[in-house]
Every structure is written in C-alpha cells, then in structure tokens.
Amino acid sequence: MADYLNILDPIEFDKSIDSFQYSEYPPQSQSNINNPGGIIQIDVNASDTYLLPSKSFIHIKGQLVRADNTPFDANTEIALVNNAMMFLFENISYQIGATVVESISSPGQITTLLALASYPDDYNTCAGLMTCWSKDTTTNASSRKFNRSPAVAANAAINAGDLTPSENPNYNQGFAARRALVMGADPRGHFSFLIPFDHIFGFGYYDKVIYNIKHSLKFTRKSTDHLAIHSADGVPNGKIILSSIAWRVPVVKPELSKLVELRELIESKLTIPVGFQARTTDSTVVTQTREFTWRTNVTSGVEKPRWIFVAFQTNRNETQQQNPAVFDNVNLATASAKLNNEDYPAENIVVNFATNDYTVPFQMFDNYKKEFFGYNSLVGGTQVNFATYKGLYPIIVFDVTRQNEKLSNGVIDMQLKFKFHDAIPANTMAYVAIISDRVYYLKSDGKNLVMVSS
C-alpha cells in the first residue's frame, strides 16, 4: 500500500536527546599559535560526557596584515588563498585516548583536492566563505572583473566603444570573494572561520557519540605564512596573525531511558567497533623525468585502500604571488595504480591535455562523489567542471574499492606509476591522499573506555 494512504499512522517525535550543545575548547596555551613550527594542542577531557566529534568545528580567528602589523590599503590586490586555514599548518592529527586515529600532512593541498571532488559547486556562493572556501577560477590574484576603458584624449570625439569596458581574462572570482571578505572588515584583514571536522578527517564520517575518553587535536604551524596568502605582483608580503583557535564540540545529553541503556552497554564491558574511512597522506618532490613511480606501503588488517587521489604542483609553494590551491597537469601521458601486482584500472589511463584528450581521468574524478556519497550525477556535481579540470584541477582518482581477497592479509605494496609527454618541470611536488577502510575498537572495563587497533 502506498504510504500516503496510511492516514492513521501515529505521530512520533524523537525524544532520545535531552540536550545538544556546543562547547568551545581552547588549546593548552594560545601563546603558541603564531610560533613558526610551533605545536598547538587542544585536549578535551570528556569525563562522564558523550561527545560527537563528527559534528565539531575548528574555530579560527585572526588578521591578514603587512609585515609591520598594519592593515593593507583597501585597494591592495591581496587575499587569503582558497582553504587558507589549512595552509597554515604542516600537519594536523587527531587522537582518541593514546591512539592517533588520523594524521594529515600537507593539509592545505590534501583537503583542497578532496573538497574539490566532494563539495557541490554552489558551496562557493553559500556556506563556503564561512570556512574560507571560494574556489579559484583562474590562477591569478586579480579581483577586477573588467578592464578600464581606454583613455579618451581631451576635446576628442567620444565613440561608443571608447567607454565600453572589456572583460579581464585574469579575473579570479574566488580571489575576489575572499579579498572582499577580509578587506571589508573593520579593521581591515580580520577574519573568523569555522572549519568542519570532516573537512580534515575521514573520522568525521563516524557519526556516533563517544563516551568518557580524552580527545586531542594537534596542529603543527608552518614555518611561514606564504602558502596561506595570495597577492598580485608588486604587492609587499603579508602575514597572518592568529588571535585564537578553538575546537567547538557537541556535548550530547541523552534522554534518561537512553542514558541508562548506554551505561548498561558500557558496564557490560562490550567491545565497540569503530569503523570509518581514514585518510593517509604523503608528498614528495618529483625529479625532472618522463617517468615517475611512487611506492608506499599500507598495512592491511588495520586498513584497506579504497580510493587514491594524486595531484601535482609546479612552482606553487615559494612566494605569495604563487597559488598553492590549484594544481598542474604536468603534461601527463599515462597513469596507473598497482596494489600487490593488481592494476587499477586494468589498462593504463591514457591522457593528452594538449589535444583535450582527458575525458577518462575527468570521468574517474567525477565518479568519486557518485560512488562515495551515492549521488546521482543529475542531483549533485563536484566543484570542478570539464574545462577547469584541465587548467586548474587535474586530480587523478583511482577507484580501488573492488579488490581481490588475496589483498586482505599482510602488507599491501602500492605503486603509483606515471609517464609524461615531456620531462617534469623543476620544483614539482606530488601529493597523495589514500582513503582506506580502517577499524578500531573502544574497549570498556565497565567504566572507562580505551581505543585500540585490535
């Protein structure tokens, strides 16, 4: 029977939660938040408390200023890069009890490439700026959408075309939005961003409360701020002064009968499985060659690879005039992944960006969101369209979700193989993010819980 004919269905309300409130936890000391290479640690001692890390946020406040700590002029072509808060850190890790659950290196590049494959395009124009996200539409630090009209000589006749502006080909819509945000503050340069926990960690998709156990976030500040700032040629270097960083975590108070039920489970000394799709990251300098093999080991049993993301950058990490939030196609010719002698895909990906022959890698990139989140292509897309994939976001995605069972035991030998039409340019970096099934366990002694891997 069709559900809309059941006119006598009872009305039910979810009363299982009495309270769902955010609490903000600062680091042990705010004095370390601006020290180059410094460690910023936030501990949440959840004594007799149910926390929901998956719905938490990192709250970061600060100001973009000149080297002498004064604000920039209002018309200066300078802004935070897309996803700038992540580019402030060398590494971000999450720990439950004594167990490091995830550790993300190069979080700027890694979270950028994953977000490009995951977020809908309208995220740029709605909630994106709350997280310092407004994707670049060109590589340039240019907020002017139109070029000025040519100067008209004094006393000369004015033709209609003399006052018609032309579109600026260097205009960057994302840069313009981010610049307008910080330059519109009073005093100029101030910002306040909320970064979702699941923007950083795969554990953000574990949507369950965790009881009575310590949680820790550790941020390692980069030695410089230049990756988080993008400016036009001739603009003096800026710097970022953070005024505070905190972790906003939901504290959940279950309704009494549900609270009794949860406590009985813990007192019975049950082992609670904690399964999620974790992120493992790495980066390396690519030598000037036409062939590149990248080898990494993943221990199965603890985790099993499901998706592999690879992206390259050339000359994007040295100055504030470079943009580290976009990637380069480096004249890629072929790409493949090998897990214990099994090739993914079975045939090499063949690419020629010069002739616009990149439909296969774009489809692999576009398929990730459909497969991972179960979205139909007519319902939601990614941040990247076919044209911008070539020049701004050429991210290679290997789908290794379906594997031979012989990979289930021992160490998985992973090889990423690439060939290029020309030798790789100097100063090229490669970044990899591996999404894997990972399982931990929360073990109870009847009162307290500990996180273990087996």
C-alpha positions in Angstrom: 0.0 0.0 0.0 1.3 3.5 -0.8 2.4 5.2 2.3 0.4 8.3 1.6 -2.8 6.3 2.1 -1.9 5.4 5.7 -3.9 8.3 7.2 -4.0 6.8 10.7 -0.2 6.4 11.1 0.8 7.5 14.7 2.8 10.7 15.0 6.2 10.1 16.5 8.8 12.5 17.8 12.4 11.8 18.5 12.9 12.4 22.3 16.1 10.4 22.7 18.3 13.5 23.3 17.6 16.0 26.1 20.4 18.4 25.1 22.8 19.0 22.2 25.1 21.9 23.0 28.4 23.1 21.6 31.2 23.7 24.0 34.4 25.5 22.8 37.7 24.2 23.9 40.9 26.3 23.5 44.4 24.9 23.3 46.6 24.5 26.4 48.1 27.9 25.5 47.1 30.5 22.9 50.6 31.9 23.2 52.0 29.3 20.8 49.5 29.8 18.0 51.8 32.2 16.0 55.1 30.5 16.6 56.6 29.2 13.3 56.8 25.4 13.6 55.1 25.5 16.9 52.7 22.8 18.2 49.2 23.8 19.1 47.4 21.1 21.1 43.7 21.1 22.2 42.6 18.4 24.7 39.1 17.6 25.6 38.9 15.5 28.8 35.4 14.1 28.3 34.8 12.8 31.9 31.4 11.2 32.1 30.4 13.0 28.9 29.1 12.0 25.5 30.9 13.9 22.6 30.1 13.9 18.9 33.4 14.8 17.1 31.9 14.2 13.7 29.7 17.4 14.1 32.5 19.5 15.5 34.3 22.6 14.1 37.7 24.3 14.3 37.1 28.0 15.1 40.0 30.2 13.9 40.2 33.9 14.3 42.9 36.3 13.1 44.0 39.1 10.8 45.9 39.4 7.4 48.3 42.3 7.8 51.5 43.9 6.4 54.9 42.7 7.7 54.8 45.7 10.1 51.5 44.6 11.6 49.5 47.4 9.9 46.4 46.8 7.7 46.8 46.8 3.9 45.2 49.6 1.9 41.7 48.9 0.8 42.6 48.6 -2.9 45.5 46.2 -2.5 45.3 43.0 -4.5 45.9 40.6 -1.7 43.7 37.9 -0.1 43.8 34.6 1.7 44.1 31.7 -0.6 41.3 29.3 -1.0 41.1 27.0 2.1 43.8 29.2 3.7 43.4 28.0 7.2 44.6 24.5 6.2 47.7 26.0 4.5 48.8 27.5 7.9 49.7 24.0 9.1 52.3 21.4 8.3 50.4 18.6 10.0 47.1 18.1 11.8 46.4 15.0 13.9 43.5 13.6 15.9 44.0 11.3 18.9 41.5 9.4 21.0 43.0 8.3 24.3 46.5 7.2 23.5 45.7 6.2 19.9 46.5 8.6 17.0 43.4 8.0 14.8 44.5 10.1 11.8 47.4 12.3 10.9 47.1 14.6 7.9 50.3 16.0 6.4 50.2 18.9 3.8 46.6 19.6 5.0 46.3 22.6 2.6 46.8 20.6 -0.6 45.2 17.4 0.7 41.9 18.9 2.0 41.7 21.1 -1.1 41.8 18.2 -3.6 39.4 16.1 -1.5 36.9 19.0 -1.2 37.1 19.7 -4.9 35.9 16.2 -5.5 33.2 16.2 -2.7 31.6 19.6 -2.4 28.8 20.9 -4.6 29.5 23.8 -6.8 27.1 26.2 -5.1 29.1 25.7 -1.9 31.2 28.6 -3.2 28.3 31.0 -3.1 26.5 29.9 0.1 28.4 28.5 3.2 31.8 28.2 1.6 33.2 31.6 2.8 32.4 30.6 6.4 35.2 28.1 6.0 37.5 30.4 3.8 36.4 28.4 0.8 35.7 30.1 -2.5 37.5 28.2 -5.3 39.8 29.9 -7.8 38.5 30.4 -11.4 42.0 31.4 -12.7 45.5 31.2 -11.2 45.7 34.9 -10.8 45.4 37.3 -7.9 43.0 39.6 -9.7 39.7 40.9 -8.3 38.9 43.3 -11.2 36.3 41.7 -13.5 36.5 44.3 -16.2 39.5 46.2 -17.7 39.2 50.0 -17.7 38.2 51.7 -20.9 41.0 53.3 -23.0 41.7 56.8 -22.1 40.0 59.4 -24.2 42.0 62.4 -25.4 40.9 65.7 -24.2 38.4 67.5 -26.5 38.3 64.4 -28.8 35.0 63.0 -30.0 33.9 60.1 -27.9 32.8 56.9 -29.7 30.5 54.4 -28.1 33.3 51.8 -27.9 35.6 54.2 -26.0 33.6 53.8 -22.8 32.9 50.1 -23.1 35.0 48.1 -20.7 36.3 44.7 -21.7 36.4 41.6 -19.5 39.6 41.0 -17.7 40.9 37.5 -18.6 42.9 37.3 -15.4 39.8 37.9 -13.2 39.6 35.3 -10.4 36.1 35.1 -8.9 37.2 33.1 -5.9 40.1 35.5 -5.1 37.7 38.5 -5.5 35.2 36.9 -3.0 37.9 36.1 -0.4 39.5 39.5 -0.8 36.2 41.3 -0.4 35.6 39.4 2.8 38.8 40.4 4.6 39.1 43.9 3.1 35.5 44.5 4.2 36.3 44.0 7.8 36.9 46.9 10.2 39.9 47.0 10.9 40.8 45.5 7.5 42.1 42.0 7.3 40.2 40.4 10.2 38.5 37.0 9.8 36.7 34.3 11.7 36.3 30.9 10.2 34.6 27.6 11.2 36.3 24.6 9.6 34.2 21.4 9.7 35.9 18.4 11.4 35.1 16.2 8.4 36.8 18.7 6.1 40.1 17.5 7.6 39.5 13.9 8.9 37.8 10.9 7.5 36.8 10.1 11.1 34.3 12.9 10.6 32.0 10.4 8.9 31.9 8.2 12.0 28.6 9.7 13.2 28.3 8.2 16.7 28.8 9.6 20.2 32.0 8.6 22.2 31.8 8.4 26.0 34.3 9.2 28.7 37.5 9.3 26.8 40.1 12.0 26.1 40.2 13.6 22.6 43.1 15.6 21.3 43.8 17.8 18.2 47.4 18.7 17.4 48.3 21.4 14.9 51.9 21.9 13.7 52.2 25.5 12.4 54.1 26.0 9.2 57.4 27.9 9.3 56.0 30.7 7.1 52.5 32.1 6.2 53.2 32.5 2.5 51.2 29.4 1.4 48.0 30.9 3.0 48.3 34.3 1.2 47.9 35.1 -2.5 48.8 38.6 -3.9 49.5 40.3 -7.2 52.9 41.1 -8.5 54.5 44.1 -6.7 52.4 43.7 -3.5 54.5 43.5 -0.4 54.4 40.3 1.6 51.7 40.0 4.1 51.4 37.8 7.2 48.7 36.2 9.3 48.3 36.9 13.0 46.0 34.4 14.7 44.2 35.7 17.7 42.6 32.4 18.8 42.0 28.9 17.8 39.4 26.6 19.5 37.6 23.3 19.0 33.8 23.5 19.1 32.5 20.1 20.0 28.9 19.0 20.6 28.2 17.6 24.1 25.2 15.3 23.9 23.0 14.6 26.9 20.8 11.5 26.2 17.2 11.2 27.5 17.1 9.3 30.8 16.0 5.9 29.4 18.5 6.1 26.6 21.2 7.2 29.1 20.5 4.1 31.2 20.7 1.9 28.1 24.1 3.3 27.0 25.5 3.0 30.5 24.4 -0.6 30.7 26.2 -1.3 27.5 29.4 0.2 28.8 29.1 -1.6 32.2 28.7 -4.9 30.4 32.3 -4.4 29.2 31.4 -4.7 25.5 33.9 -4.0 22.8 32.6 -1.3 20.4 33.7 -1.5 16.8 34.7 1.9 15.3 34.8 1.7 11.6 35.4 4.7 9.2 37.2 5.6 6.0 40.5 7.1 7.1 42.8 9.4 5.2 46.5 8.6 4.8 48.6 11.3 3.1 52.1 11.9 1.7 54.0 14.2 -0.6 57.3 14.1 -2.5 59.5 16.1 -4.8 59.3 14.8 -8.4 62.6 14.7 -10.3 62.9 16.1 -13.8 62.0 12.9 -15.6 59.4 11.5 -18.0 58.6 8.5 -15.8 57.7 8.6 -12.1 57.0 5.6 -9.8 55.8 6.3 -6.3 55.8 3.5 -3.8 54.1 3.3 -0.5 53.1 0.6 1.9 49.7 0.2 3.5 49.3 -2.4 6.3 46.1 -4.3 5.7 44.0 -5.7 8.5 44.2 -2.2 10.1 43.2 -0.6 6.8 42.3 -1.4 3.2 42.7 1.2 0.5 39.5 2.2 -1.4 40.4 5.4 -3.2 43.7 7.1 -4.2 43.9 10.8 -5.1 47.1 12.2 -6.7 47.8 15.8 -7.8 50.9 17.7 -8.9 52.1 21.3 -8.4 54.9 23.2 -10.1 56.3 26.4 -8.6 53.4 27.0 -6.2 55.0 26.9 -2.8 57.7 29.6 -2.7 56.1 33.0 -2.9 52.8 34.8 -2.1 52.4 35.5 -5.8 52.0 31.8 -6.5 48.8 29.9 -5.8 49.0 26.6 -3.9 45.3 25.9 -4.1 45.3 24.9 -7.8 47.2 22.1 -9.4 49.1 21.4 -12.7 48.6 18.7 -15.3 52.4 18.5 -16.0 51.7 17.1 -19.5 50.6 13.7 -18.1 50.6 10.9 -20.6 49.7 7.7 -18.7 48.7 6.8 -15.1 48.1 3.6 -13.2 48.0 2.2 -9.7 49.3 -1.2 -8.7 48.3 -3.0 -5.5 50.2 -6.2 -5.0 50.6 -6.7 -8.8 46.9 -5.9 -9.4 46.5 -3.0 -11.8 43.9 -0.2 -11.3 42.4 0.3 -13.8 43.2 -2.9 -15.7 44.5 -0.7 -18.6 46.6 2.4 -18.2 44.9 5.8 -18.2 46.0 7.5 -21.4 46.0 11.3 -21.4 46.9 14.2 -23.7 45.8 17.5 -22.2 47.2 19.4 -25.2 44.7 17.8 -27.5 41.9 17.8 -24.9 42.1 14.1 -24.5 41.4 13.9 -20.8 37.8 12.6 -20.7 38.8 9.3 -18.9 40.6 10.9 -15.9 37.9 13.5 -15.6 35.2 10.8 -15.5 37.2 8.9 -12.9 37.4 12.1 -10.8 33.7 12.9 -11.3 32.6 9.3 -10.4 34.1 9.5 -6.9 31.3 11.6 -5.5 28.7 9.4 -7.1 30.2 6.3 -5.7 31.4 7.5 -2.3 28.3 9.5 -1.4 25.8 7.7 -3.6 24.8 10.8 -5.6 23.2 10.7 -9.0 25.0 12.9 -11.5 21.7 14.8 -12.1 21.4 15.6 -8.4 24.8 17.0 -7.5 28.1 17.5 -9.1 31.6 18.5 -7.9 33.5 21.8 -7.7 35.2 21.0 -11.0 33.8 21.2 -14.5 35.4 19.7 -17.6 37.2 22.8 -18.7 38.7 23.8 -15.3 39.9 20.2 -14.7 42.5 20.7 -17.4 44.0 24.0 -16.3 43.3 24.3 -12.6 42.3 21.0 -11.0 43.7 17.9 -12.9 43.3 15.5 -10.0 43.8 11.8 -10.7 41.5 9.5 -8.8 42.0 5.7 -8.7 39.0 3.6 -7.7 40.3 0.5 -5.9 37.1 -0.3 -4.0 36.8 -3.7 -5.6 39.9 -5.9 -4.8 40.9 -9.5 -4.9 40.6 -11.1 -1.5 44.3 -12.0 -1.5 45.0 -8.4 -0.6 43.2 -8.9 2.7 46.3 -10.2 4.6 49.8 -8.9 5.1 51.3 -5.7 3.7 49.8 -4.1 0.6 52.6 -2.9 -1.8 51.2 0.1 -3.5 52.9 1.6 -6.6 51.6 4.7 -8.5 53.1 4.9 -12.0 53.1 7.9 -14.3 54.5 8.8 -17.6 54.7 12.3 -19.1 54.9 13.7 -22.7 57.8 15.9 -21.6 60.2 15.9 -18.6 58.6 17.1 -15.4 59.4 20.7 -14.7 61.7 21.6 -11.9 60.2 22.4 -8.5 57.3 19.9 -8.9 55.6 18.3 -5.9 53.3 15.3 -5.9 50.6 14.8 -3.3 48.7 11.7 -2.5 45.6 11.1 -0.3 44.6 7.5 0.3 41.1 6.8 1.6 41.0 3.4 3.4 38.6 1.3 5.4 40.0 1.4 9.0 38.7 -0.3 12.1 39.5 0.5 15.7 37.8 -0.7 18.9 36.6 1.0 22.0 37.1 -1.4 24.9 35.3 -0.9 28.2 36.5 -2.1 31.7 33.0 -1.4 32.9 33.6 2.3 33.5 36.3 3.7 31.3 37.0 3.2 27.6 40.2 2.9 25.7 40.8 3.0 21.9 42.7 0.0 20.5 43.5 -1.3 16.9 42.6 -4.9 17.6 
